Amino acid sequence: SANCRTFVAVKPDGVQRKMVGEIVRRFERRGFKLVALKLVQASEDLLKEHYWDLRSKPFYRELVSFMSSGPVVAMVWEGLDVVKTARKMLGETNPADSLPGSIRGDYCVEVGRNVIHGSDSVESAQKEIHLWFHPNELQSWENSSSRWIYN
């Protein structure tokens, strides 16, 4: 449905490299609606919960440490098939496997510095949105251009 939502976060490396505007631009141009956005210094507790599924991986502690090393731009985007489409826009987790035209394919070299996170399923999107945002931070608004985006 066009009301599907996903969670996207520009990681500390993306913020340091001044890529926030470019990333927002890509999602807006694609036709998705921004419903939440904030710049946050993520706590270790938040990140441990966010990456709970990866806790047994060898890179887990380094990932949590990296993600808390600087501000993160947390966002919620809304639109038709937004979870699946956002993942395609991001590219593969490993930038070396990402196609040119994707965010990671255009701007990233190494997996540990891949600039951006996006929910990998509708279920994780709901969980991550709930984890990073209070319900009153999610804005419901009428996008005046949606009739030019949706049939």
N, C-alpha and C positions, 0 to 999 in steps of 0.2 A: 504494500500500500504506500501511497505518497506520504503517509504519516510515520513511516519507519524512521527510527533514529539510530545514530551511531556515535560512539565516543572516539575522538581524535585528540592526540596530545603532541604538541611540538616539544621534543625532548631538549634538555639543556644545550646540546650541541647545535640544534636548529635555532634556538633563541640566540646563542652567542654568534652564530653565523648570519644573523639578521634575516632569517627566512620566513618569519611569521607572516608577513604581508603577502609574500609570494604564495604560500600555502593557502591562506584564506582566499586569495584571488582565484586560485585554481578551483576550489570548492564552490565559490560564488559563480564563476563563469560556467561551471558544469551545470548549474541550475539548482544546487542544493540550498536549503534555507538554514542560516545560522540561528540556533535557538539558545545557545549559552556559550560564554567565553570568559575566561579569567586567567590571569597570570598568578601562579602560585609557587611557593617553595614547598614542595611535597615532603611530608614527614616520612620517616623511615617506616612507621606503622602503616601508613596509607599505602606505601609502595610494597611492603611485604604482603599486604592483603591483595593489592592489585596483581602482583606477580606470584600469588600463592601456587598456581599450577606449575610454576617453574622452580619451586623451592628445592627440588632434588637435583637440579642441573648444576654442573660445576661453575657456571658463570653467574649463578643467582646472586651471590653476595656482591660481586663486582657491579652487576646491573643495578641493584638497589642503591649502592653507593654512588654510582654514576648519576642515576636519576635524581638523587638528592643533592647533587653537587652544584645546582643552580636552578633558576626558575624554569618552570614548565608552563606552556600555554595549553590549558585544558579547554576543549570545545565539544559542543554537541551539534551535529548537523542532522537535518531532516530531509527526507525525500524518498522517491521510489527506489527500492533496492539499494539504499544508501550504504548498507554494511558491505555488500558484495562489491559495489562500484568503488567505494572508498579504498578497499583493499587493492583493487586493480590500479587505482590512482597512486597509491603509495608505492607499489612494486613489491618484490620479494623481500623477506626479512634480510637476506644476504644481498647487499647491493650488486655484487658481481653477477647475480642471477636476474637482476631487474632490467626490464626493457627500457631503452631510451624513450623519453616521453613520460615515464613515471617519475614521481618525486625522487625516489631513491636512485633510479636509473640515471637521472639528470644531475643529481647533486651529491651522491654518496659513494664512498669507496670501501669502507670497512664495516662489517656487521655490528661491531661494538659502538659505532658512531653512525647510526642509520636515521638520525634526524627526527623521526616521527613514529608514533604508535597509532594503530587503528584497531578497533574491535574486530575479532576474527569470526564472530557469529552474532546472530540476533540476541542470543542468551547472554553472551559476554557483554554485548553492548548495554543491555539493560542493567546488568550487574555493575559495570564500570561507571555508567552514568549515575547510578544510585550512590556509588562509592565516592565519586569526585564532586557531585553537585547536590545541594539541597533542592527539593522540589520547587521552591519559590525562586530559584535562580534560572529555571527553564522558562523561557518566554514563549507565549503563544501569540503569534501575530500573523496577519494576512499579508502574504507576499503578493504585491500588485502585479508582478511579472509572471506569476504561476500559470496564468492562462496561455502564456506564450511558450511555456515549458512543457505543460501537460495537455494532452488532447481532451 
